[in-house]
Amino acid sequence: MDRLRGAGILVADTGRVIPDTCRITIGDRRANTALLDALSSAL
C-alpha cells in the first residue's frame, strides 16, 4: 500500500474489516494504466 500511495494511487486500508486487504477504485483508463504501472513497480 505504501508503494502505491507513493506512486499517487489512492488506497484504502480495509485490513480492519478483512485482514490483509486494501481497496483501490479506478476512475478511468488513465487511472487504470497508472495503477498497473505502479503495481508492476511494486512487485
mmCIF entry with sequence, helices, sheets and N, C-alpha, C, O atoms, coordinates in Angstrom:
data_MODEL
# 
_entry.id   MODEL 
# 
_entity.id                         1 
_entity.type                       polymer 
_entity.pdbx_number_of_molecules   1 
# 
_entity_poly.entity_id                      1 
_entity_poly.type                           'polypeptide(L)' 
_entity_poly.nstd_linkage                   no 
_entity_poly.nstd_monomer                   no 
_entity_poly.pdbx_seq_one_letter_code       MDRLRGAGILVADTGRVIPDTCRITIGDRRANTALLDALSSAL 
_entity_poly.pdbx_seq_one_letter_code_can   MDRLRGAGILVADTGRVIPDTCRITIGDRRANTALLDALSSAL 
_entity_poly.pdbx_strand_id                 A 
# 
loop_
_entity_poly_seq.entity_id 
_entity_poly_seq.num 
_entity_poly_seq.mon_id 
_entity_poly_seq.hetero 
1 1  MET n 
1 2  ASP n 
1 3  ARG n 
1 4  LEU n 
1 5  ARG n 
1 6  GLY n 
1 7  ALA n 
1 8  GLY n 
1 9  ILE n 
1 10 LEU n 
1 11 VAL n 
1 12 ALA n 
1 13 ASP n 
1 14 THR n 
1 15 GLY n 
1 16 ARG n 
1 17 VAL n 
1 18 ILE n 
1 19 PRO n 
1 20 ASP n 
1 21 THR n 
1 22 CYS n 
1 23 ARG n 
1 24 ILE n 
1 25 THR n 
1 26 ILE n 
1 27 GLY n 
1 28 ASP n 
1 29 ARG n 
1 30 ARG n 
1 31 ALA n 
1 32 ASN n 
1 33 THR n 
1 34 ALA n 
1 35 LEU n 
1 36 LEU n 
1 37 ASP n 
1 38 ALA n 
1 39 LEU n 
1 40 SER n 
1 41 SER n 
1 42 ALA n 
1 43 LEU n 
# 
_struct_asym.id          A 
_struct_asym.entity_id   1 
# 
loop_
_struct_conf.conf_type_id 
_struct_conf.id 
_struct_conf.pdbx_PDB_helix_id 
_struct_conf.beg_label_comp_id 
_struct_conf.beg_label_asym_id 
_struct_conf.beg_label_seq_id 
_struct_conf.pdbx_beg_PDB_ins_code 
_struct_conf.end_label_comp_id 
_struct_conf.end_label_asym_id 
_struct_conf.end_label_seq_id 
_struct_conf.pdbx_end_PDB_ins_code 
_struct_conf.beg_auth_comp_id 
_struct_conf.beg_auth_asym_id 
_struct_conf.beg_auth_seq_id 
_struct_conf.end_auth_comp_id 
_struct_conf.end_auth_asym_id 
_struct_conf.end_auth_seq_id 
_struct_conf.pdbx_PDB_helix_class 
_struct_conf.details 
_struct_conf.pdbx_PDB_helix_length 
HELX_P HELX_P1 AA1 ASP A 2  ? GLY A 6  ? ASP A 2  GLY A 6  1 ? 5  
HELX_P HELX_P2 AA2 ARG A 29 ? ALA A 42 ? ARG A 29 ALA A 42 1 ? 14 
# 
_struct_conf_type.id          HELX_P 
_struct_conf_type.criteria    ? 
_struct_conf_type.reference   ? 
# 
_struct_sheet.id               AA1 
_struct_sheet.type             ? 
_struct_sheet.number_strands   2 
_struct_sheet.details          ? 
# 
_struct_sheet_order.sheet_id     AA1 
_struct_sheet_order.range_id_1   1 
_struct_sheet_order.range_id_2   2 
_struct_sheet_order.offset       ? 
_struct_sheet_order.sense        anti-parallel 
# 
loop_
_struct_sheet_range.sheet_id 
_struct_sheet_range.id 
_struct_sheet_range.beg_label_comp_id 
_struct_sheet_range.beg_label_asym_id 
_struct_sheet_range.beg_label_seq_id 
_struct_sheet_range.pdbx_beg_PDB_ins_code 
_struct_sheet_range.end_label_comp_id 
_struct_sheet_range.end_label_asym_id 
_struct_sheet_range.end_label_seq_id 
_struct_sheet_range.pdbx_end_PDB_ins_code 
_struct_sheet_range.beg_auth_comp_id 
_struct_sheet_range.beg_auth_asym_id 
_struct_sheet_range.beg_auth_seq_id 
_struct_sheet_range.end_auth_comp_id 
_struct_sheet_range.end_auth_asym_id 
_struct_sheet_range.end_auth_seq_id 
AA1 1 ALA A 12 ? ASP A 13 ? ALA A 12 ASP A 13 
AA1 2 CYS A 22 ? ARG A 23 ? CYS A 22 ARG A 23 
# 
loop_
_atom_site.group_PDB 
_atom_site.id 
_atom_site.type_symbol 
_atom_site.label_atom_id 
_atom_site.label_alt_id 
_atom_site.label_comp_id 
_atom_site.label_asym_id 
_atom_site.label_entity_id 
_atom_site.label_seq_id 
_atom_site.pdbx_PDB_ins_code 
_atom_site.Cartn_x 
_atom_site.Cartn_y 
_atom_site.Cartn_z 
_atom_site.occupancy 
_atom_site.B_iso_or_equiv 
_atom_site.pdbx_formal_charge 
_atom_site.auth_seq_id 
_atom_site.auth_comp_id 
_atom_site.auth_asym_id 
_atom_site.auth_atom_id 
_atom_site.pdbx_PDB_model_num 
ATOM 1   N N  . MET A 1 1  ? 0.824   -1.187 0.000   1.00 0.00 ? 1  MET A N  1 
ATOM 2   C CA . MET A 1 1  ? 0.000   0.000  0.000   1.00 0.00 ? 1  MET A CA 1 
ATOM 3   C C  . MET A 1 1  ? 0.868   1.252  0.000   1.00 0.00 ? 1  MET A C  1 
ATOM 4   O O  . MET A 1 1  ? 0.545   2.233  -0.669  1.00 0.00 ? 1  MET A O  1 
ATOM 5   N N  . ASP A 1 2  ? 1.961   1.222  0.741   1.00 0.00 ? 2  ASP A N  1 
ATOM 6   C CA . ASP A 1 2  ? 2.828   2.397  0.803   1.00 0.00 ? 2  ASP A CA 1 
ATOM 7   C C  . ASP A 1 2  ? 3.433   2.714  -0.561  1.00 0.00 ? 2  ASP A C  1 
ATOM 8   O O  . ASP A 1 2  ? 3.535   3.880  -0.939  1.00 0.00 ? 2  ASP A O  1 
ATOM 9   N N  . ARG A 1 3  ? 3.831   1.691  -1.292  1.00 0.00 ? 3  ARG A N  1 
ATOM 10  C CA . ARG A 1 3  ? 4.407   1.918  -2.625  1.00 0.00 ? 3  ARG A CA 1 
ATOM 11  C C  . ARG A 1 3  ? 3.371   2.488  -3.586  1.00 0.00 ? 3  ARG A C  1 
ATOM 12  O O  . ARG A 1 3  ? 3.683   3.368  -4.388  1.00 0.00 ? 3  ARG A O  1 
ATOM 13  N N  . LEU A 1 4  ? 2.148   1.992  -3.507  1.00 0.00 ? 4  LEU A N  1 
ATOM 14  C CA . LEU A 1 4  ? 1.092   2.524  -4.369  1.00 0.00 ? 4  LEU A CA 1 
ATOM 15  C C  . LEU A 1 4  ? 0.785   3.966  -4.005  1.00 0.00 ? 4  LEU A C  1 
ATOM 16  O O  . LEU A 1 4  ? 0.630   4.812  -4.885  1.00 0.00 ? 4  LEU A O  1 
ATOM 17  N N  . ARG A 1 5  ? 0.698   4.250  -2.719  1.00 0.00 ? 5  ARG A N  1 
ATOM 18  C CA . ARG A 1 5  ? 0.457   5.631  -2.286  1.00 0.00 ? 5  ARG A CA 1 
ATOM 19  C C  . ARG A 1 5  ? 1.581   6.544  -2.755  1.00 0.00 ? 5  ARG A C  1 
ATOM 20  O O  . ARG A 1 5  ? 1.340   7.676  -3.174  1.00 0.00 ? 5  ARG A O  1 
ATOM 21  N N  . GLY A 1 6  ? 2.818   6.040  -2.682  1.00 0.00 ? 6  GLY A N  1 
ATOM 22  C CA . GLY A 1 6  ? 3.960   6.814  -3.146  1.00 0.00 ? 6  GLY A CA 1 
ATOM 23  C C  . GLY A 1 6  ? 3.895   7.123  -4.631  1.00 0.00 ? 6  GLY A C  1 
ATOM 24  O O  . GLY A 1 6  ? 4.473   8.106  -5.094  1.00 0.00 ? 6  GLY A O  1 
ATOM 25  N N  . ALA A 1 7  ? 3.187   6.279  -5.379  1.00 0.00 ? 7  ALA A N  1 
ATOM 26  C CA . ALA A 1 7  ? 3.016   6.491  -6.813  1.00 0.00 ? 7  ALA A CA 1 
ATOM 27  C C  . ALA A 1 7  ? 1.788   7.341  -7.116  1.00 0.00 ? 7  ALA A C  1 
ATOM 28  O O  . ALA A 1 7  ? 1.436   7.535  -8.280  1.00 0.00 ? 7  ALA A O  1 
ATOM 29  N N  . GLY A 1 8  ? 1.127   7.853  -6.061  1.00 0.00 ? 8  GLY A N  1 
ATOM 30  C CA . GLY A 1 8  ? -0.031  8.718  -6.257  1.00 0.00 ? 8  GLY A CA 1 
ATOM 31  C C  . GLY A 1 8  ? -1.351  7.980  -6.408  1.00 0.00 ? 8  GLY A C  1 
ATOM 32  O O  . GLY A 1 8  ? -2.345  8.568  -6.834  1.00 0.00 ? 8  GLY A O  1 
ATOM 33  N N  . ILE A 1 9  ? -1.370  6.696  -6.063  1.00 0.00 ? 9  ILE A N  1 
ATOM 34  C CA . ILE A 1 9  ? -2.603  5.909  -6.142  1.00 0.00 ? 9  ILE A CA 1 
ATOM 35  C C  . ILE A 1 9  ? -3.311  5.987  -4.792  1.00 0.00 ? 9  ILE A C  1 
ATOM 36  O O  . ILE A 1 9  ? -2.696  5.763  -3.750  1.00 0.00 ? 9  ILE A O  1 
ATOM 37  N N  . LEU A 1 10 ? -4.608  6.305  -4.815  1.00 0.00 ? 10 LEU A N  1 
ATOM 38  C CA . LEU A 1 10 ? -5.387  6.339  -3.575  1.00 0.00 ? 10 LEU A CA 1 
ATOM 39  C C  . LEU A 1 10 ? -5.722  4.921  -3.161  1.00 0.00 ? 10 LEU A C  1 
ATOM 40  O O  . LEU A 1 10 ? -6.323  4.166  -3.926  1.00 0.00 ? 10 LEU A O  1 
ATOM 41  N N  . VAL A 1 11 ? -5.332  4.563  -1.949  1.00 0.00 ? 11 VAL A N  1 
ATOM 42  C CA . VAL A 1 11 ? -5.527  3.217  -1.436  1.00 0.00 ? 11 VAL A CA 1 
ATOM 43  C C  . VAL A 1 11 ? -6.197  3.311  -0.073  1.00 0.00 ? 11 VAL A C  1 
ATOM 44  O O  . VAL A 1 11 ? -5.744  4.053  0.799   1.00 0.00 ? 11 VAL A O  1 
ATOM 45  N N  . ALA A 1 12 ? -7.272  2.558  0.106   1.00 0.00 ? 12 ALA A N  1 
ATOM 46  C CA . ALA A 1 12 ? -7.945  2.495  1.404   1.00 0.00 ? 12 ALA A CA 1 
ATOM 47  C C  . ALA A 1 12 ? -7.547  1.206  2.097   1.00 0.00 ? 12 ALA A C  1 
ATOM 48  O O  . ALA A 1 12 ? -7.694  0.124  1.529   1.00 0.00 ? 12 ALA A O  1 
ATOM 49  N N  . ASP A 1 13 ? -7.048  1.310  3.312   1.00 0.00 ? 13 ASP A N  1 
ATOM 50  C CA . ASP A 1 13 ? -6.676  0.139  4.095   1.00 0.00 ? 13 ASP A CA 1 
ATOM 51  C C  . ASP A 1 13 ? -7.941  -0.455 4.702   1.00 0.00 ? 13 ASP A C  1 
ATOM 52  O O  . ASP A 1 13 ? -8.524  0.125  5.617   1.00 0.00 ? 13 ASP A O  1 
ATOM 53  N N  . THR A 1 14 ? -8.359  -1.594 4.201   1.00 0.00 ? 14 THR A N  1 
ATOM 54  C CA . THR A 1 14 ? -9.559  -2.265 4.705   1.00 0.00 ? 14 THR A CA 1 
ATOM 55  C C  . THR A 1 14 ? -9.198  -3.448 5.599   1.00 0.00 ? 14 THR A C  1 
ATOM 56  O O  . THR A 1 14 ? -10.038 -4.308 5.865   1.00 0.00 ? 14 THR A O  1 
ATOM 57  N N  . GLY A 1 15 ? -7.961  -3.491 6.058   1.00 0.00 ? 15 GLY A N  1 
ATOM 58  C CA . GLY A 1 15 ? -7.474  -4.588 6.879   1.00 0.00 ? 15 GLY A CA 1 
ATOM 59  C C  . GLY A 1 15 ? -8.179  -4.750 8.209   1.00 0.00 ? 15 GLY A C  1 
ATOM 60  O O  . GLY A 1 15 ? -8.129  -5.828 8.801   1.00 0.00 ? 15 GLY A O  1 
ATOM 61  N N  . ARG A 1 16 ? -8.824  -3.721 8.687   1.00 0.00 ? 16 ARG A N  1 
ATOM 62  C CA . ARG A 1 16 ? -9.569  -3.843 9.950   1.00 0.00 ? 16 ARG A CA 1 
ATOM 63  C C  . ARG A 1 16 ? -10.828 -4.679 9.767   1.00 0.00 ? 16 ARG A C  1 
ATOM 64  O O  . ARG A 1 16 ? -11.287 -5.353 10.689  1.00 0.00 ? 16 ARG A O  1 
ATOM 65  N N  . VAL A 1 17 ? -11.380 -4.620 8.554   1.00 0.00 ? 17 VAL A N  1 
ATOM 66  C CA . VAL A 1 17 ? -12.603 -5.363 8.252   1.00 0.00 ? 17 VAL A CA 1 
ATOM 67  C C  . VAL A 1 17 ? -12.261 -6.760 7.737   1.00 0.00 ? 17 VAL A C  1 
ATOM 68  O O  . VAL A 1 17 ? -12.790 -7.759 8.224   1.00 0.00 ? 17 VAL A O  1 
ATOM 69  N N  . ILE A 1 18 ? -11.378 -6.816 6.756   1.00 0.00 ? 18 ILE A N  1 
ATOM 70  C CA . ILE A 1 18 ? -10.915 -8.083 6.171   1.00 0.00 ? 18 ILE A CA 1 
ATOM 71  C C  . ILE A 1 18 ? -9.389  -8.048 6.227   1.00 0.00 ? 18 ILE A C  1 
ATOM 72  O O  . ILE A 1 18 ? -8.766  -7.262 5.512   1.00 0.00 ? 18 ILE A O  1 
ATOM 73  N N  . PRO A 1 19 ? -8.785  -8.877 7.053   1.00 0.00 ? 19 PRO A N  1 
ATOM 74  C CA . PRO A 1 19 ? -7.324  -8.822 7.237   1.00 0.00 ? 19 PRO A CA 1 
ATOM 75  C C  . PRO A 1 19 ? -6.538  -8.905 5.924   1.00 0.00 ? 19 PRO A C  1 
ATOM 76  O O  . PRO A 1 19 ? -6.895  -9.641 5.004   1.00 0.00 ? 19 PRO A O  1 
ATOM 77  N N  . ASP A 1 20 ? -5.456  -8.121 5.872   1.00 0.00 ? 20 ASP A N  1 
ATOM 78  C CA . ASP A 1 20 ? -4.523  -8.122 4.742   1.00 0.00 ? 20 ASP A CA 1 
ATOM 79  C C  . ASP A 1 20 ? -5.155  -7.719 3.417   1.00 0.00 ? 20 ASP A C  1 
ATOM 80  O O  . ASP A 1 20 ? -4.817  -8.281 2.375   1.00 0.00 ? 20 ASP A O  1 
ATOM 81  N N  . THR A 1 21 ? -6.071  -6.750 3.444   1.00 0.00 ? 21 THR A N  1 
ATOM 82  C CA . THR A 1 21 ? -6.708  -6.291 2.209   1.00 0.00 ? 21 THR A CA 1 
ATOM 83  C C  . THR A 1 21 ? -6.634  -4.775 2.105   1.00 0.00 ? 21 THR A C  1 
ATOM 84  O O  . THR A 1 21 ? -6.418  -4.067 3.089   1.00 0.00 ? 21 THR A O  1 
ATOM 85  N N  . CYS A 1 22 ? -6.820  -4.308 0.884   1.00 0.00 ? 22 CYS A N  1 
ATOM 86  C CA . CYS A 1 22 ? -6.956  -2.872 0.632   1.00 0.00 ? 22 CYS A CA 1 
ATOM 87  C C  . CYS A 1 22 ? -7.953  -2.694 -0.499  1.00 0.00 ? 22 CYS A C  1 
ATOM 88  O O  . CYS A 1 22 ? -8.278  -3.642 -1.213  1.00 0.00 ? 22 CYS A O  1 
ATOM 89  N N  . ARG A 1 23 ? -8.430  -1.472 -0.651  1.00 0.00 ? 23 ARG A N  1 
ATOM 90  C CA . ARG A 1 23 ? -9.390  -1.169 -1.701  1.00 0.00 ? 23 ARG A CA 1 
ATOM 91  C C  . ARG A 1 23 ? -8.801  -0.099 -2.597  1.00 0.00 ? 23 ARG A C  1 
ATOM 92  O O  . ARG A 1 23 ? -8.258  0.902  -2.131  1.00 0.00 ? 23 ARG A O  1 
ATOM 93  N N  . ILE A 1 24 ? -8.922  -0.334 -3.896  1.00 0.00 ? 24 ILE A N  1 
ATOM 94  C CA . ILE A 1 24 ? -8.467  0.625  -4.901  1.00 0.00 ? 24 ILE A CA 1 
ATOM 95  C C  . ILE A 1 24 ? -9.633  0.833  -5.861  1.00 0.00 ? 24 ILE A C  1 
ATOM 96  O O  . ILE A 1 24 ? -10.193 -0.136 -6.374  1.00 0.00 ? 24 ILE A O  1 
ATOM 97  N N  . THR A 1 25 ? -9.999  2.082  -6.106  1.00 0.00 ? 25 THR A N  1 
ATOM 98  C CA . THR A 1 25 ? -11.066 2.393  -7.045  1.00 0.00 ? 25 THR A CA 1 
ATOM 99  C C  . THR A 1 25 ? -10.461 3.070  -8.268  1.00 0.00 ? 25 THR A C  1 
ATOM 100 O O  . THR A 1 25 ? -9.700  4.030  -8.143  1.00 0.00 ? 25 THR A O  1 
ATOM 101 N N  . ILE A 1 26 ? -10.799 2.569  -9.443  1.00 0.00 ? 26 ILE A N  1 
ATOM 102 C CA . ILE A 1 26 ? -10.266 3.099  -10.693 1.00 0.00 ? 26 ILE A CA 1 
ATOM 103 C C  . ILE A 1 26 ? -11.343 3.959  -11.353 1.00 0.00 ? 26 ILE A C  1 
ATOM 104 O O  . ILE A 1 26 ? -12.490 3.534  -11.493 1.00 0.00 ? 26 ILE A O  1 
ATOM 105 N N  . GLY A 1 27 ? -10.963 5.166  -11.753 1.00 0.00 ? 27 GLY A N  1 
ATOM 106 C CA . GLY A 1 27 ? -11.919 6.086  -12.350 1.00 0.00 ? 27 GLY A CA 1 
ATOM 107 C C  . GLY A 1 27 ? -12.001 6.019  -13.858 1.00 0.00 ? 27 GLY A C  1 
ATOM 108 O O  . GLY A 1 27 ? -13.094 6.076  -14.422 1.00 0.00 ? 27 GLY A O  1 
ATOM 109 N N  . ASP A 1 28 ? -10.861 5.899  -14.523 1.00 0.00 ? 28 ASP A N  1 
ATOM 110 C CA . ASP A 1 28 ? -10.863 5.896  -15.980 1.00 0.00 ? 28 ASP A CA 1 
ATOM 111 C C  . ASP A 1 28 ? -9.652  5.111  -16.494 1.00 0.00 ? 28 ASP A C  1 
ATOM 112 O O  . ASP A 1 28 ? -8.869  4.576  -15.709 1.00 0.00 ? 28 ASP A O  1 
ATOM 113 N N  . ARG A 1 29 ? -9.510  5.050  -17.812 1.00 0.00 ? 29 ARG A N  1 
ATOM 114 C CA . ARG A 1 29 ? -8.432  4.271  -18.422 1.00 0.00 ? 29 ARG A CA 1 
ATOM 115 C C  . ARG A 1 29 ? -7.055  4.773  -17.991 1.00 0.00 ? 29 ARG A C  1 
ATOM 116 O O  . ARG A 1 29 ? -6.147  3.976  -17.757 1.00 0.00 ? 29 ARG A O  1 
ATOM 117 N N  . ARG A 1 30 ? -6.902  6.086  -17.887 1.00 0.00 ? 30 ARG A N  1 
ATOM 118 C CA . ARG A 1 30 ? -5.618  6.657  -17.473 1.00 0.00 ? 30 ARG A CA 1 
ATOM 119 C C  . ARG A 1 30 ? -5.268  6.221  -16.050 1.00 0.00 ? 30 ARG A C  1 
ATOM 120 O O  . ARG A 1 30 ? -4.118  5.888  -15.763 1.00 0.00 ? 30 ARG A O  1 
ATOM 121 N N  . ALA A 1 31 ? -6.256  6.224  -15.168 1.00 0.00 ? 31 ALA A N  1 
ATOM 122 C CA . ALA A 1 31 ? -6.039  5.784  -13.791 1.00 0.00 ? 31 ALA A CA 1 
ATOM 123 C C  . ALA A 1 31 ? -5.715  4.288  -13.739 1.00 0.00 ? 31 ALA A C  1 
ATOM 124 O O  . ALA A 1 31 ? -4.887  3.856  -12.938 1.00 0.00 ? 31 ALA A O  1 
ATOM 125 N N  . ASN A 1 32 ? -6.366  3.512  -14.588 1.00 0.00 ? 32 ASN A N  1 
ATOM 126 C CA . ASN A 1 32 ? -6.100  2.079  -14.642 1.00 0.00 ? 32 ASN A CA 1 
ATOM 127 C C  . ASN A 1 32 ? -4.662  1.821  -15.098 1.00 0.00 ? 32 ASN A C  1 
ATOM 128 O O  . ASN A 1 32 ? -3.974  0.972  -14.530 1.00 0.00 ? 32 ASN A O  1 
ATOM 129 N N  . THR A 1 33 ? -4.214  2.541  -16.106 1.00 0.00 ? 33 THR A N  1 
ATOM 130 C CA . THR A 1 33 ? -2.839  2.396  -16.592 1.00 0.00 ? 33 THR A CA 1 
ATOM 131 C C  . THR A 1 33 ? -1.842  2.782  -15.505 1.00 0.00 ? 33 THR A C  1 
ATOM 132 O O  . THR A 1 33 ? -0.831  2.105  -15.322 1.00 0.00 ? 33 THR A O  1 
ATOM 133 N N  . ALA A 1 34 ? -2.120  3.856  -14.790 1.00 0.00 ? 34 ALA A N  1 
ATOM 134 C CA . ALA A 1 34 ? -1.238  4.290  -13.700 1.00 0.00 ? 34 ALA A CA 1 
ATOM 135 C C  . ALA A 1 34 ? -1.174  3.229  -12.609 1.00 0.00 ? 34 ALA A C  1 
ATOM 136 O O  . ALA A 1 34 ? -0.104  2.970  -12.059 1.00 0.00 ? 34 ALA A O  1 
ATOM 137 N N  . LEU A 1 35 ? -2.308  2.615  -12.293 1.00 0.00 ? 35 LEU A N  1 
ATOM 138 C CA . LEU A 1 35 ? -2.330  1.556  -11.281 1.00 0.00 ? 35 LEU A CA 1 
ATOM 139 C C  . LEU A 1 35 ? -1.507  0.364  -11.737 1.00 0.00 ? 35 LEU A C  1 
ATOM 140 O O  . LEU A 1 35 ? -0.697  -0.156 -10.969 1.00 0.00 ? 35 LEU A O  1 
ATOM 141 N N  . LEU A 1 36 ? -1.698  -0.075 -12.964 1.00 0.00 ? 36 LEU A N  1 
ATOM 142 C CA . LEU A 1 36 ? -0.945  -1.221 -13.465 1.00 0.00 ? 36 LEU A CA 1 
ATOM 143 C C  . LEU A 1 36 ? 0.553   -0.946 -13.459 1.00 0.00 ? 36 LEU A C  1 
ATOM 144 O O  . LEU A 1 36 ? 1.343   -1.824 -13.115 1.00 0.00 ? 36 LEU A O  1 
ATOM 145 N N  . ASP A 1 37 ? 0.946   0.261  -13.837 1.00 0.00 ? 37 ASP A N  1 
ATOM 146 C CA . ASP A 1 37 ? 2.372   0.635  -13.796 1.00 0.00 ? 37 ASP A CA 1 
ATOM 147 C C  . ASP A 1 37 ? 2.911   0.595  -12.364 1.00 0.00 ? 37 ASP A C  1 
ATOM 148 O O  . ASP A 1 37 ? 4.002   0.084  -12.113 1.00 0.00 ? 37 ASP A O  1 
ATOM 149 N N  . ALA A 1 38 ? 2.128   1.142  -11.434 1.00 0.00 ? 38 ALA A N  1 
ATOM 150 C CA . ALA A 1 38 ? 2.557   1.180  -10.028 1.00 0.00 ? 38 ALA A CA 1 
ATOM 151 C C  . ALA A 1 38 ? 2.631   -0.228 -9.445  1.00 0.00 ? 38 ALA A C  1 
ATOM 152 O O  . ALA A 1 38 ? 3.550   -0.535 -8.686  1.00 0.00 ? 38 ALA A O  1 
ATOM 153 N N  . LEU A 1 39 ? 1.664   -1.092 -9.795  1.00 0.00 ? 39 LEU A N  1 
ATOM 154 C CA . LEU A 1 39 ? 1.703   -2.459 -9.300  1.00 0.00 ? 39 LEU A CA 1 
ATOM 155 C C  . LEU A 1 39 ? 2.911   -3.215 -9.854  1.00 0.00 ? 39 LEU A C  1 
ATOM 156 O O  . LEU A 1 39 ? 3.565   -3.965 -9.130  1.00 0.00 ? 39 LEU A O  1 
ATOM 157 N N  . SER A 1 40 ? 3.200   -3.018 -11.120 1.00 0.00 ? 40 SER A N  1 
ATOM 158 C CA . SER A 1 40 ? 4.374   -3.666 -11.728 1.00 0.00 ? 40 SER A CA 1 
ATOM 159 C C  . SER A 1 40 ? 5.657   -3.242 -11.021 1.00 0.00 ? 40 SER A C  1 
ATOM 160 O O  . SER A 1 40 ? 6.543   -4.063 -10.785 1.00 0.00 ? 40 SER A O  1 
ATOM 161 N N  . SER A 1 41 ? 5.752   -1.967 -10.688 1.00 0.00 ? 41 SER A N  1 
ATOM 162 C CA . SER A 1 41 ? 6.949   -1.467 -9.999  1.00 0.00 ? 41 SER A CA 1 
ATOM 163 C C  . SER A 1 41 ? 7.025   -1.971 -8.564  1.00 0.00 ? 41 SER A C  1 
ATOM 164 O O  . SER A 1 41 ? 8.116   -2.222 -8.050  1.00 0.00 ? 41 SER A O  1 
ATOM 165 N N  . ALA A 1 42 ? 5.870   -2.119 -7.912  1.00 0.00 ? 42 ALA A N  1 
ATOM 166 C CA . ALA A 1 42 ? 5.844   -2.538 -6.505  1.00 0.00 ? 42 ALA A CA 1 
ATOM 167 C C  . ALA A 1 42 ? 6.155   -4.021 -6.346  1.00 0.00 ? 42 ALA A C  1 
ATOM 168 O O  . ALA A 1 42 ? 6.652   -4.445 -5.303  1.00 0.00 ? 42 ALA A O  1 
ATOM 169 N N  . LEU A 1 43 ? 5.870   -4.795 -7.358  1.00 0.00 ? 43 LEU A N  1 
ATOM 170 C CA . LEU A 1 43 ? 6.104   -6.240 -7.262  1.00 0.00 ? 43 LEU A CA 1 
ATOM 171 C C  . LEU A 1 43 ? 7.415   -6.543 -7.860  1.00 0.00 ? 43 LEU A C  1 
ATOM 172 O O  . LEU A 1 43 ? 7.825   -7.703 -7.892  1.00 0.00 ? 43 LEU A O  1 
# 
